[in-house]
Amino acid sequence: MEAKLAFPQDSPPLSILCAAKVAGVSLSIDPNVSSGSAPTLHLASGDFIHGVNTILRYIARVASASSFYGQDAIQAAYVDQWLDYAPVILSGSEFEAACSFLDGFLASRTFLVSYGLSIADIVVWSNLAGTGQRWESLRKSKKYENLVRWFNSISDYSNTLEEVVSAYVGKRGIGKSPAPSLKEKVPDSKQNTLGPEVDLPGAKVGEVCVRFAPEPSGYLHIGHAKAGLLNKYFAERYKARLIVRFDDTNPSKESNEFVENVLKDIETLGIKYDIVTYTSDYFPQLMEMAENLIKQGKAYVDDTPKEQMRTERMDGVESKCRNNTVEDNLSLWREMINGTERGMQCCVRGKLDMQDPNKSLRDPVYFRCNTDPHHRVGSKYKAYPTYDFACPFVDALEGVTHALRSSEYHDRNAQYYRILQEMGLRRVEIYEFSRLNMVYTVLSKRKLLWFVQNKKVEDWTDPRFPTVQGIVRRGLKVEALVQFILEQGASKNLNLMEWDKLWTINKKIIDPVCGRHTAVLKDQRVLLTLTNGPDKPFIRILPRHKKYEGAGKKSTTFTNKIWLERTDASVISIGEEVTLMDWGNAIIKEIKTENGIITELLGVLHLEGSVKMTKLKLTWLPDIEDLVSLSLVEFDYLIKKKKLEEDEDFLDNLNPCTRQEFLALGDANMRNLKQGEIIQLERKGYYRCDAPFIRSSKPIVLFAIPDGRQKSTTN
């Protein structure tokens, strides 16, 4: 039995009706309560909830969107403030003042609370919509651009919101139509789960320290971004100390270039940290700890060849070196420290348990030799700690209370705790989250490095790469990435994520604000001569975005000769009336062809014609010298298989065509585009300017931005 919402017919609670619709809460409607009564929600259990805000808070808590009530207590308090604020101010004499405040508040925000949709957005939205013509007149006036942008984007999150409004809000007020059914659940794609609704074990506000510990062996990719943003989330939630620590224990792979760009990526992601440290800062203490463990008989030096050692660990066979004397071990340890030929044959192993079912506990390697110079300390050291040895030691030393690690390390957690125990250091709690895996994507730094070294991509910032710099260069807004990652939260469930979902979030952020321009493909254009067109070209100033004045203006030249796309020209019939966008209608009088290919159209303007009656709405460019050259670049996945199995080689699944370039002409206003600016080319899609206008002979380079619906270029 579903819950029943009872309310007076003359004052339906629009905020509750909208919230229930978006939250997927099934309700039946009883609009027959006496006038003046507050709404009541009757639950299937026989209990009831009375009052608008009380019912809204209940809906927020039971919503299928996991963080509809905010991600934590502080955000829940912000939601409560909006619940109290909206009905009082937006329905009173201070309505325009409230709109002005909201417009300023939303200047740099997509949502009212945090990075995603909450019940606060629904309540404020429904209170605005509930004023009917009062809000609609302001909405059309473009007086509050940021507020209108936000209002339209919330409308897009759930088409059902407009249905509720149309049912209950008429031109003469509220209560004009029968209540709609609220049984349908909003599709998952419309839900906006905000983030990890979990607690760190034993965590107390103000007493937590977390760390983000990337290895400087490449640029940060989307998987690292998840780890970084989750650390950021918990640091903010618990008012914790956040350490960025470079795990620089392998000089063969690491460089200062990677350190600098990881710090750049961290800044791009908006991760605020307290301090930057390096594992190499602790090399002396780590060497001292290794030597102490050798002296205590808890570690030994092994010269078993690598492949033989791997086989013995798998089979649970003890090394012949396991029972060496402390003196022999210390002697070989000094050979390792000095990087001698003998020392290079050795490694230090922990003496744990070669029979343990968990193979990570079978005498793991603590130190190994490497004579490559280190990017920070040069050739000072010849022996370096392994990650598994250094990580727990430095975590404990730096005061880390909770170490966030992806679930790929799960089998090594027991080793982490055991090493802490062997060292005599305090316990650090591990918190696991699932690794972020994306379709058609490799995230291994080793594999990504192969693409760079073999010049399959430009560099680590290539827009085909899953690096933070790569996807931002392709046109992804960091805000979309943050929202996408926090939606998955700290779940331990392994998921293979679709890029389409990320790009769909991105579209909702860029579409309300990006400027609109026009382009036609150079080798696919057809001239349309308008015999009654203007004898002299004239210019009109038009908005770059019809619904967002903040996008600015553009100048459009009107001439008697204009360029159309051949794909458009090929579907036009003689005598057909078409609409030229931002101008008016024209009638096609003649179609010229050569070898079956359309070469020119002749027509007459028919500006008094009805735009609503035409089938074709065409983009066009004036035939003038001021048009700019464009290079429109589209990208595809680097590999052609959605998911590679463990035994599959990525080299066998390389996509043969991952970049396509199309030359085009664009309107003259595009000379003013800045690098990184995002625009929409009418009827073509969204693009990011990678190389702006420099001179007429050099085209502007625009990268196509996926919108969540585009097919692979190989399909």
C-alpha positions as CSV (number, residue, x, y, z in Angstrom):
1,M,0.0,0.0,0.0
2,E,1.4,3.4,-1.0
3,A,1.4,6.6,1.1
4,K,-1.5,9.0,0.7
5,L,-1.0,12.8,0.6
6,A,-4.1,14.7,1.8
7,F,-4.3,18.5,1.2
8,P,-6.9,21.2,0.4
9,Q,-7.8,21.4,-3.3
10,D,-7.4,25.2,-3.3
11,S,-3.7,25.1,-2.0
12,P,-1.9,21.9,-3.2
13,P,1.6,21.6,-1.8
14,L,3.6,22.0,-5.0
15,S,7.0,21.5,-3.4
16,I,5.9,18.1,-1.9
17,L,4.3,17.0,-5.2
18,C,7.5,17.9,-7.1
19,A,9.9,16.4,-4.6
20,A,8.0,13.1,-4.5
21,K,8.0,12.9,-8.3
22,V,11.8,13.4,-8.5
23,A,12.6,11.3,-5.5
24,G,10.6,8.3,-6.9
25,V,8.3,8.2,-3.9
26,S,4.9,6.7,-4.8
27,L,1.9,8.7,-3.6
28,S,-1.9,8.6,-4.0
29,I,-3.7,11.9,-3.8
30,D,-6.6,13.1,-1.6
31,P,-7.3,16.8,-2.4
32,N,-10.5,16.9,-0.3
33,V,-9.1,18.3,3.0
34,S,-10.9,21.4,4.3
35,S,-9.5,24.7,3.2
36,G,-6.7,26.1,5.3
37,S,-5.5,22.8,6.6
38,A,-1.8,21.8,6.4
39,P,-1.0,18.8,4.2
40,T,-0.7,15.3,5.8
41,L,1.1,12.3,4.6
42,H,-0.6,9.0,5.7
43,L,1.9,6.1,5.6
44,A,1.1,2.5,4.9
45,S,2.1,1.6,8.5
46,G,-0.8,3.7,9.8
47,D,1.5,6.5,10.9
48,F,1.1,10.0,9.5
49,I,3.4,13.1,9.0
50,H,1.9,16.6,9.2
51,G,3.2,19.8,7.7
52,V,5.0,20.8,4.5
53,N,8.6,20.9,5.7
54,T,8.2,17.7,7.8
55,I,6.9,15.8,4.8
56,L,9.7,17.2,2.6
57,R,12.4,16.0,5.1
58,Y,10.8,12.6,5.2
59,I,10.8,12.4,1.4
60,A,14.4,13.5,1.3
61,R,15.4,10.7,3.7
62,V,13.6,7.9,1.8
63,A,14.5,9.2,-1.7
64,S,16.1,6.7,-4.0
65,A,18.7,9.5,-4.7
66,S,21.0,8.6,-1.9
67,S,22.1,12.1,-0.9
68,F,18.9,14.1,-1.6
69,Y,19.2,15.6,1.9
70,G,22.9,16.5,1.5
71,Q,26.1,14.5,2.0
72,D,26.5,15.2,5.7
73,A,25.1,17.0,8.7
74,I,26.3,20.4,7.6
75,Q,24.9,20.1,4.1
76,A,21.6,18.8,5.6
77,A,21.5,22.0,7.7
78,Y,21.9,24.1,4.5
79,V,19.1,22.1,2.9
80,D,16.9,23.0,6.0
81,Q,17.7,26.6,5.6
82,W,16.5,26.6,2.0
83,L,13.3,24.7,3.0
84,D,12.5,27.5,5.5
85,Y,13.6,30.3,3.2
86,A,11.8,29.5,0.0
87,P,8.1,29.6,0.9
88,V,8.5,32.7,3.1
89,I,10.4,34.9,0.8
90,L,9.4,33.7,-2.7
91,S,5.7,34.1,-1.9
92,G,5.9,37.4,-0.1
93,S,6.5,41.1,-0.9
94,E,10.3,40.5,-1.1
95,F,9.9,38.3,-4.2
96,E,12.1,40.3,-6.5
97,A,14.7,40.8,-3.8
98,A,14.8,37.1,-3.2
99,C,15.2,36.5,-7.0
100,S,18.1,39.0,-7.0
101,F,19.8,37.2,-4.1
102,L,19.3,33.8,-5.7
103,D,20.7,35.2,-9.0
104,G,23.9,36.3,-7.2
105,F,24.1,33.1,-5.2
106,L,24.0,30.9,-8.3
107,A,26.5,33.0,-10.3
108,S,29.2,30.3,-9.8
109,R,27.0,27.4,-8.8
110,T,25.0,24.7,-10.6
111,F,23.1,23.6,-7.5
112,L,22.1,25.2,-4.3
113,V,23.9,22.7,-2.0
114,S,27.1,20.9,-2.9
115,Y,27.7,19.4,-6.4
116,G,24.4,17.8,-7.2
117,L,20.6,18.0,-7.1
118,S,19.1,18.1,-3.6
119,I,15.6,18.6,-2.3
120,A,16.6,22.3,-1.7
121,D,16.7,22.8,-5.5
122,I,13.3,21.1,-5.9
123,V,11.7,23.2,-3.2
124,V,13.0,26.6,-4.4
125,W,12.2,25.6,-8.0
126,S,8.6,24.6,-7.2
127,N,8.1,27.8,-5.1
128,L,9.2,29.9,-8.1
129,A,7.1,27.9,-10.5
130,G,4.1,28.2,-8.1
131,T,4.0,31.9,-8.5
132,G,2.8,31.4,-12.1
133,Q,3.0,34.5,-14.2
134,R,4.9,36.5,-11.6
135,W,7.9,34.3,-12.1
136,E,7.3,33.7,-15.9
137,S,7.4,37.5,-16.6
138,L,10.7,37.8,-14.8
139,R,12.0,34.7,-16.5
140,K,11.3,36.1,-19.9
141,S,12.8,39.5,-19.0
142,K,16.3,38.0,-18.7
143,K,16.8,40.2,-15.6
144,Y,18.1,37.3,-13.5
145,E,20.3,35.3,-16.0
146,N,21.9,32.9,-13.4
147,L,18.6,32.1,-11.7
148,V,16.9,31.4,-15.1
149,R,19.9,29.2,-16.2
150,W,19.5,27.2,-12.9
151,F,15.7,27.0,-13.2
152,N,15.9,25.7,-16.7
153,S,18.6,23.1,-15.8
154,I,16.5,21.8,-12.9
155,S,13.6,21.5,-15.3
156,D,15.8,19.4,-17.5
157,Y,16.6,17.0,-14.6
158,S,13.1,15.7,-14.6
159,N,10.6,16.3,-17.3
160,T,7.9,15.3,-14.8
161,L,8.4,18.6,-12.9
162,E,6.7,20.5,-15.8
163,E,3.9,18.0,-15.7
164,V,3.2,18.6,-12.0
165,V,3.3,22.4,-12.5
166,S,1.0,22.3,-15.5
167,A,-1.4,20.2,-13.5
168,Y,-1.6,22.6,-10.5
169,V,-0.5,26.0,-11.7
170,G,-2.7,27.9,-14.2
171,K,-2.8,31.5,-15.4
172,R,-5.4,32.3,-12.8
173,G,-3.8,30.5,-10.0
174,I,-3.5,27.1,-8.4
175,G,-5.8,24.2,-8.4
176,K,-7.1,24.1,-12.0
177,S,-6.6,20.4,-13.0
178,P,-7.0,17.0,-11.5
179,A,-3.9,15.6,-9.7
180,P,-1.5,13.6,-11.7
181,S,-0.4,10.1,-10.7
182,L,2.9,10.1,-8.8
183,K,3.5,6.4,-9.1
184,E,6.2,6.5,-11.8
185,K,9.7,6.3,-10.6
186,V,12.2,8.8,-12.2
187,P,14.7,6.8,-14.4
188,D,18.1,6.2,-12.9
189,S,19.7,8.6,-15.3
190,K,17.7,11.4,-13.7
191,Q,18.6,10.6,-10.2
192,N,21.5,12.5,-8.7
193,T,23.2,10.5,-5.9
194,L,25.7,12.9,-4.5
195,G,28.3,10.9,-2.7
196,P,29.5,8.6,0.0
197,E,27.0,8.3,2.8
198,V,29.4,6.4,4.9
199,D,31.5,6.9,8.0
200,L,35.2,6.3,8.4
201,P,35.7,3.7,11.1
202,G,36.3,5.3,14.5
203,A,36.5,8.8,13.0
204,K,35.8,11.9,15.1
205,V,35.5,15.4,13.7
206,G,38.7,17.3,14.2
207,E,40.7,14.2,14.9
208,V,41.2,12.7,11.5
209,C,44.2,12.8,9.1
210,V,44.0,11.4,5.6
211,R,46.5,11.4,2.7
212,F,46.4,11.3,-1.0
213,A,49.6,9.5,-2.2
214,P,50.1,9.4,-6.0
215,E,53.3,8.0,-7.5
216,P,55.0,10.7,-9.7
217,S,55.3,8.3,-12.6
218,G,52.6,9.9,-14.8
219,Y,49.9,12.5,-14.9
220,L,46.8,12.0,-12.7
221,H,44.0,10.1,-14.5
222,I,40.3,9.8,-13.8
223,G,40.9,6.9,-11.4
224,H,43.4,8.9,-9.4
225,A,40.9,11.8,-9.4
226,K,38.4,9.5,-7.6
227,A,40.9,8.8,-4.9
228,G,41.8,12.4,-4.5
229,L,38.3,13.7,-4.4
230,L,37.2,11.1,-1.8
231,N,40.1,12.2,0.4
232,K,39.0,15.7,-0.1
233,Y,35.4,14.8,0.8
234,F,36.4,13.1,4.0
235,A,38.8,15.8,4.9
236,E,36.0,18.4,4.6
237,R,33.5,16.2,6.4
238,Y,35.7,15.5,9.4
239,K,37.6,18.8,9.4
240,A,40.6,16.6,8.8
241,R,44.2,17.2,7.9
242,L,44.9,16.3,4.3
243,I,48.4,15.3,3.2
244,V,49.5,15.1,-0.4
245,R,52.4,12.7,-0.4
246,F,54.4,11.6,-3.4
247,D,55.2,7.9,-3.2
248,D,58.6,8.3,-5.0
249,T,60.2,5.0,-4.3
250,N,61.0,3.9,-7.8
251,P,63.5,6.3,-9.5
252,S,63.3,4.4,-12.8
253,K,59.7,5.7,-13.4
254,E,59.6,9.0,-11.7
255,S,60.4,12.6,-12.7
256,N,60.0,16.2,-11.6
257,E,57.7,16.7,-14.7
258,F,55.3,14.3,-13.2
259,V,55.5,15.9,-9.8
260,E,54.7,19.4,-11.2
261,N,51.8,18.1,-13.3
262,V,50.3,16.0,-10.5
263,L,50.3,19.2,-8.3
264,K,48.7,21.0,-11.3
265,D,46.0,18.3,-11.5
266,I,45.3,18.5,-7.8
267,E,44.8,22.2,-8.1
268,T,42.5,21.7,-11.1
269,L,40.4,19.2,-9.0
270,G,40.0,21.8,-6.3
271,I,41.7,19.6,-3.7
272,K,42.9,21.8,-0.8
273,Y,45.7,20.2,1.2
274,D,47.7,21.1,4.3
275,I,51.1,19.9,3.3
276,V,53.1,18.2,0.5
277,T,55.5,15.5,1.5
278,Y,57.6,12.9,-0.2
279,T,58.3,9.3,0.8
280,S,61.9,10.2,-0.1
281,D,61.9,12.6,2.8
282,Y,61.9,9.4,5.0
283,F,64.5,7.3,3.3
284,P,67.0,7.6,6.2
285,Q,64.3,6.4,8.7
286,L,63.1,3.7,6.4
287,M,66.7,2.3,6.0
288,E,67.1,2.5,9.7
289,M,63.8,0.6,10.2
290,A,64.9,-2.1,7.7
291,E,68.2,-2.6,9.5
292,N,66.5,-2.8,12.9
293,L,64.1,-5.5,11.5
294,I,67.1,-7.4,10.2
295,K,68.8,-7.2,13.6
296,Q,65.6,-8.4,15.3
297,G,65.4,-11.4,13.0
298,K,62.2,-10.1,11.4
299,A,63.8,-9.5,8.0
300,Y,66.5,-11.1,5.9
301,V,68.5,-10.5,2.8
302,D,67.7,-12.8,-0.1
303,D,69.7,-13.2,-3.4
304,T,67.2,-15.7,-5.0
305,P,66.7,-14.8,-8.7
306,K,63.4,-12.8,-9.2
307,E,61.5,-15.5,-11.2
308,Q,62.5,-18.3,-8.8
309,M,61.5,-16.1,-5.8
310,R,58.1,-15.5,-7.4
311,T,57.5,-19.2,-8.0
312,E,58.6,-20.1,-4.4
313,R,56.2,-17.5,-3.0
314,M,53.3,-18.9,-5.0
315,D,54.1,-22.4,-3.9
316,G,54.8,-21.5,-0.3
317,V,58.5,-22.7,-0.5
318,E,60.9,-21.0,2.0
319,S,64.0,-19.3,0.5
320,K,67.4,-20.9,1.2
321,C,68.3,-17.5,2.6
322,R,65.5,-17.3,5.2
323,N,67.7,-18.8,8.0
324,N,70.8,-16.7,7.3
325,T,72.5,-15.3,10.4
326,V,71.9,-11.7,11.4
327,E,75.6,-11.0,10.7
328,D,75.3,-12.4,7.1
329,N,72.2,-10.4,6.5
330,L,73.8,-7.2,7.7
331,S,76.8,-7.8,5.6
332,L,74.7,-8.3,2.5
333,W,72.6,-5.3,3.5
334,R,75.7,-3.1,3.4
335,E,76.4,-4.4,-0.1
336,M,72.9,-3.3,-1.1
337,I,73.4,0.1,0.4
338,N,76.6,0.6,-1.5
339,G,75.1,-0.7,-4.7
340,T,77.9,-3.2,-5.3
341,E,77.6,-6.0,-7.9
342,R,76.9,-8.4,-5.1
343,G,74.4,-6.1,-3.5
344,M,72.5,-5.7,-6.8
345,Q,71.7,-9.4,-6.7
346,C,69.9,-9.0,-3.3
347,C,66.7,-7.7,-1.8
348,V,65.4,-7.4,1.8
349,R,62.4,-9.6,2.7
350,G,60.2,-9.6,5.7
351,K,60.1,-12.8,7.6
352,L,56.4,-13.3,7.9
353,D,54.6,-16.6,7.0
354,M,55.4,-18.5,3.9
355,Q,52.4,-20.8,4.5
356,D,49.8,-18.1,4.9
357,P,46.9,-18.5,2.5
358,N,47.2,-14.8,1.7
359,K,50.2,-14.8,-0.6
360,S,51.0,-11.1,0.1
361,L,52.1,-12.3,3.6
362,R,54.6,-14.8,2.2
363,D,57.8,-12.9,3.0
364,P,57.2,-9.7,1.0
365,V,60.1,-7.6,-0.4
366,Y,60.9,-4.6,1.7
367,F,64.0,-3.1,-0.1
368,R,65.5,-3.6,-3.5
369,C,68.5,-2.1,-5.3
370,N,68.3,0.5,-8.1
371,T,71.2,2.5,-9.4
372,D,69.1,5.0,-11.5
373,P,69.3,8.5,-10.2
374,H,66.4,9.7,-8.2
375,H,64.5,12.9,-9.3
376,R,65.0,14.5,-5.9
377,V,68.0,13.0,-4.2
378,G,70.1,12.1,-7.3
379,S,72.5,9.1,-6.8
380,K,72.6,9.3,-3.0
381,Y,70.9,6.0,-2.5
382,K,71.3,2.6,-4.2
383,A,68.6,0.8,-2.2
384,Y,65.0,1.8,-2.2
385,P,62.0,0.7,-0.1
386,T,59.0,-0.9,-1.8
387,Y,55.6,0.8,-1.7
388,D,54.3,-1.9,0.6
389,F,57.0,-1.4,3.1
390,A,57.2,2.4,3.0
391,C,53.5,3.2,2.9
392,P,52.5,1.9,6.4
393,F,55.7,3.3,7.9
394,V,55.2,6.8,6.6
395,D,51.4,6.7,7.2
396,A,52.1,6.0,10.9
397,L,54.9,8.5,11.1
398,E,52.9,11.4,9.6
399,G,49.9,10.8,11.9
400,V,47.5,9.4,9.2
401,T,44.5,8.0,10.9
402,H,42.7,6.6,7.9
403,A,44.3,5.4,4.7
404,L,41.9,5.4,1.7
405,R,42.9,2.7,-0.8
406,S,41.1,1.2,-3.8
407,S,39.8,-2.3,-3.5
408,E,42.6,-3.6,-5.8
409,Y,44.8,-3.5,-2.7
410,H,42.4,-5.6,-0.7
411,D,44.6,-8.7,-0.5
412,R,47.5,-6.6,0.7
413,N,45.6,-5.0,3.6
414,A,46.6,-7.8,5.9
415,Q,50.3,-7.2,4.9
416,Y,49.9,-3.5,5.6
417,Y,48.6,-4.2,9.2
418,R,51.2,-6.9,9.7
419,I,54.1,-4.6,8.7
420,L,52.9,-2.0,11.1
421,Q,52.8,-4.6,13.8
422,E,56.3,-5.8,13.0
423,M,57.6,-2.2,13.1
424,G,55.9,-1.6,16.5
425,L,53.9,1.3,15.1
426,R,50.4,2.4,15.8
427,R,47.5,1.1,13.7
428,V,46.2,3.1,10.8
429,E,42.7,2.3,9.6
430,I,42.3,1.3,6.0
431,Y,39.2,2.4,4.2
432,E,38.5,0.7,0.8
433,F,36.6,2.1,-2.1
434,S,36.1,0.6,-5.5
435,R,38.5,1.3,-8.3
436,L,37.0,3.5,-11.1
437,N,37.0,1.5,-14.4
438,M,35.8,3.1,-17.6
439,V,34.7,1.4,-20.8
440,Y,37.1,1.4,-23.7
441,T,39.8,2.7,-21.5
442,V,43.2,1.7,-20.1
443,L,44.2,3.3,-16.8
444,S,47.5,1.5,-16.2
445,K,50.3,4.1,-16.2
446,R,52.6,1.6,-17.9
447,K,50.1,1.3,-20.8
448,L,49.5,5.0,-21.0
449,L,53.2,5.6,-21.1
450,W,53.4,3.2,-24.1
451,F,50.9,5.4,-26.0
452,V,53.1,8.5,-25.3
453,Q,56.4,6.8,-26.1
454,N,55.1,5.3,-29.3
455,K,53.6,8.6,-30.4
456,K,50.0,7.2,-30.6
457,V,49.0,10.4,-28.8
458,E,50.5,13.9,-28.5
459,D,51.5,13.6,-24.8
460,W,49.9,13.1,-21.4
461,T,47.4,15.9,-22.1
462,D,46.1,14.4,-25.3
463,P,42.2,14.7,-25.4
464,R,42.0,10.9,-26.1
465,F,43.7,10.2,-22.7
466,P,41.8,9.6,-19.5
467,T,44.2,12.0,-17.7
468,V,42.7,14.9,-15.9
469,Q,44.4,17.3,-18.3
470,G,43.3,15.2,-21.2
471,I,39.6,15.1,-20.5
472,V,39.6,18.8,-19.5
473,R,41.3,19.6,-22.8
474,R,38.6,17.7,-24.6
475,G,36.0,19.9,-23.0
476,L,35.0,18.3,-19.7
477,K,34.2,20.8,-16.9
478,V,35.8,19.8,-13.5
479,E,32.5,20.4,-11.9
480,A,31.1,17.5,-14.0
481,L,33.9,15.3,-13.0
482,V,33.5,16.0,-9.3
483,Q,29.7,15.3,-9.6
484,F,30.3,12.1,-11.5
485,I,32.8,10.8,-9.0
486,L,30.9,11.8,-5.9
487,E,27.8,10.1,-7.3
488,Q,29.6,6.8,-7.0
489,G,30.8,7.7,-3.5
490,A,32.9,5.3,-1.4
491,S,31.1,2.2,-2.5
492,K,33.1,-1.0,-2.6
493,N,31.1,-2.4,-5.5
494,L,33.2,-2.8,-8.7
495,N,31.6,-1.0,-11.6
496,L,32.5,-0.5,-15.2
497,M,31.4,3.0,-15.9
498,E,30.2,4.5,-19.1
499,W,31.8,7.7,-20.4
500,D,28.3,8.7,-21.7
501,K,27.1,9.3,-18.2
502,L,30.0,11.7,-17.5
503,W,29.5,13.6,-20.7
504,T,25.7,13.8,-20.1
505,I,26.4,15.5,-16.8
506,N,28.9,17.8,-18.6
507,K,26.3,18.8,-21.2
508,K,23.9,20.0,-18.5
509,I,26.6,22.3,-17.1
510,I,27.9,23.8,-20.4
511,D,24.6,24.0,-22.4
512,P,22.9,26.7,-20.4
513,V,25.9,29.1,-20.7
514,C,28.0,28.4,-23.8
515,G,27.8,30.8,-26.8
516,R,26.3,29.6,-30.1
517,H,28.1,29.9,-33.4
518,T,27.7,28.7,-37.0
519,A,30.0,26.6,-39.2
520,V,29.7,24.8,-42.6
521,L,32.2,22.2,-43.9
522,K,34.5,23.6,-46.5
523,D,34.2,20.8,-49.0
524,Q,30.5,20.3,-48.3
525,R,29.0,23.8,-48.9
526,V,26.5,25.0,-51.5
527,L,25.9,28.6,-52.4
528,L,22.3,29.8,-52.1
529,T,21.7,33.0,-54.1
530,L,18.7,35.0,-52.9
531,T,17.6,37.0,-55.9
532,N,15.6,39.5,-53.8
533,G,18.2,39.6,-51.0
534,P,19.9,42.8,-49.8
535,D,21.9,44.6,-52.4
536,K,24.3,45.7,-49.8
537,P,25.2,43.5,-46.9
538,F,23.9,44.7,-43.5
539,I,24.8,43.6,-39.9
540,R,22.5,42.8,-37.0
541,I,23.7,42.3,-33.4
542,L,22.3,39.0,-32.0
543,P,22.7,37.2,-28.7
544,R,25.3,34.4,-28.6
545,H,22.8,32.4,-26.4
546,K,19.1,33.2,-26.6
547,K,18.4,32.1,-23.1
548,Y,21.6,33.4,-21.4
549,E,22.5,37.1,-21.8
550,G,25.8,36.5,-20.0
551,A,27.1,34.8,-23.1
552,G,27.4,38.1,-24.8
553,K,26.5,39.3,-28.4
554,K,27.6,38.5,-31.9
555,S,27.3,40.3,-35.2
556,T,25.7,38.5,-38.1
557,T,26.0,39.7,-41.7
558,F,23.0,39.4,-44.0
559,T,23.8,39.1,-47.8
560,N,22.2,37.9,-51.0
561,K,24.6,35.0,-51.2
562,I,24.9,32.6,-48.3
563,W,26.5,29.2,-47.7
564,L,24.5,26.1,-46.8
565,E,25.6,22.5,-45.9
566,R,25.3,20.2,-48.8
567,T,23.5,17.6,-46.6
568,D,20.8,20.3,-46.1
569,A,20.7,21.3,-49.8
570,S,20.4,17.7,-50.9
571,V,17.0,17.3,-49.2
572,I,15.4,20.5,-50.5
573,S,12.9,20.4,-53.3
574,I,12.2,23.1,-55.9
575,G,9.4,25.3,-54.6
576,E,10.0,24.3,-51.0
577,E,9.9,26.9,-48.3
578,V,12.6,26.7,-45.7
579,T,13.6,28.7,-42.7
580,L,17.0,30.4,-42.5
581,M,17.8,30.5,-38.8
582,D,17.9,34.1,-37.3
583,W,16.6,35.5,-40.5
584,G,13.3,34.2,-41.8
585,N,11.8,32.0,-44.6
586,A,13.0,31.6,-48.2
587,I,11.5,29.7,-51.2
588,I,13.8,27.6,-53.4
589,K,13.2,28.4,-57.0
590,E,16.0,26.5,-58.8
591,I,18.5,23.7,-58.0
592,K,21.7,23.5,-60.1
593,T,23.6,20.2,-60.3
594,E,26.7,18.8,-61.9
595,N,27.4,15.1,-62.3
596,G,24.5,14.5,-59.9
597,I,26.0,16.8,-57.2
598,I,24.2,20.0,-56.2
599,T,26.4,23.0,-57.0
600,E,24.1,26.0,-56.4
601,L,20.6,27.0,-55.3
602,L,18.5,30.0,-56.3
603,G,15.7,31.3,-54.1
604,V,13.8,34.3,-52.9
605,L,13.3,35.6,-49.4
606,H,9.8,35.2,-48.1
607,L,10.2,36.8,-44.7
608,E,6.4,37.1,-44.1
609,G,6.2,33.3,-44.2
610,S,5.5,31.3,-41.1
611,V,8.5,29.7,-39.4
612,K,6.1,27.1,-37.8
613,M,5.0,25.8,-41.2
614,T,8.5,24.9,-42.6
615,K,10.0,21.4,-42.3
616,L,13.7,22.5,-42.7
617,K,15.4,25.0,-40.3
618,L,18.8,25.7,-41.8
619,T,22.0,27.2,-40.5
620,W,23.9,29.4,-42.9
621,L,26.9,31.6,-43.3
622,P,27.1,34.8,-45.4
623,D,29.5,34.6,-48.4
624,I,31.9,37.2,-47.1
625,E,35.7,37.4,-46.7
626,D,35.6,37.7,-42.9
627,L,34.7,34.0,-42.4
628,V,37.3,32.1,-40.4
629,S,38.9,28.8,-41.2
630,L,38.2,26.0,-38.7
631,S,39.6,22.6,-38.0
632,L,36.9,20.5,-36.4
633,V,38.5,17.5,-34.6
634,E,36.7,14.4,-33.4
635,F,38.1,11.7,-31.2
636,D,37.4,8.1,-30.6
637,Y,38.5,5.6,-27.9
638,L,42.1,4.3,-28.0
639,I,41.0,0.7,-27.7
640,K,38.2,-0.9,-29.5
641,K,37.0,-3.4,-26.8
642,K,34.7,-2.3,-24.1
643,K,36.5,-4.3,-21.4
644,L,39.8,-6.0,-21.6
645,E,40.0,-9.3,-19.7
646,E,43.1,-10.0,-17.5
647,D,44.7,-12.3,-20.1
648,E,44.1,-9.9,-23.0
649,D,46.9,-7.7,-24.4
650,F,45.8,-4.1,-25.0
651,L,48.1,-4.0,-28.0
652,D,45.8,-6.5,-29.7
653,N,42.8,-4.2,-29.3
654,L,44.1,-0.9,-30.5
655,N,41.6,1.3,-32.3
656,P,43.1,2.0,-35.8
657,C,41.3,5.4,-36.2
658,T,41.1,7.6,-33.1
659,R,41.3,11.1,-34.6
660,Q,39.4,12.7,-37.5
661,E,39.8,16.3,-38.7
662,F,37.3,18.2,-40.8
663,L,38.0,21.6,-42.4
664,A,35.2,24.2,-42.1
665,L,34.3,27.8,-42.3
666,G,32.9,29.7,-39.3
667,D,31.3,33.0,-38.5
668,A,33.6,36.0,-38.1
669,N,32.8,36.3,-34.4
670,M,34.9,33.2,-33.7
671,R,38.0,35.3,-34.1
672,N,37.4,36.3,-30.5
673,L,37.3,32.8,-29.0
674,K,39.8,32.2,-26.2
675,Q,41.7,29.0,-25.7
676,G,39.7,26.7,-23.5
677,E,36.4,28.4,-24.3
678,I,33.4,26.1,-24.9
679,I,30.9,26.9,-27.6
680,Q,28.0,25.2,-29.5
681,L,28.1,25.0,-33.3
682,E,24.4,25.1,-34.2
683,R,23.2,21.7,-35.3
684,K,26.7,20.2,-35.0
685,G,27.4,19.9,-31.3
686,Y,29.6,21.3,-28.5
687,Y,33.3,22.2,-29.1
688,R,36.2,23.4,-27.0
689,C,38.7,25.9,-28.6
690,D,42.1,24.3,-28.4
691,A,43.9,26.8,-30.6
692,P,42.3,30.3,-31.0
693,F,42.6,32.6,-34.0
694,I,46.1,33.8,-34.8
695,R,46.0,34.7,-38.5
696,S,43.8,34.0,-41.5
697,S,46.1,31.3,-42.9
698,K,46.0,29.2,-39.7
699,P,42.7,27.6,-38.7
700,I,41.0,27.8,-35.3
701,V,41.2,24.3,-33.8
702,L,38.0,23.1,-32.2
703,F,37.7,19.8,-30.3
704,A,34.3,18.1,-30.4
705,I,32.9,17.5,-27.0
706,P,30.8,14.3,-26.5
707,D,27.3,15.0,-25.3
708,G,26.5,11.5,-24.0
709,R,24.6,10.5,-27.1
710,Q,27.2,10.4,-29.8
711,K,28.3,7.1,-31.3
712,S,31.9,5.9,-31.7
713,T,33.4,7.2,-34.9
714,T,34.3,3.5,-35.7
715,N,30.7,2.4,-35.5
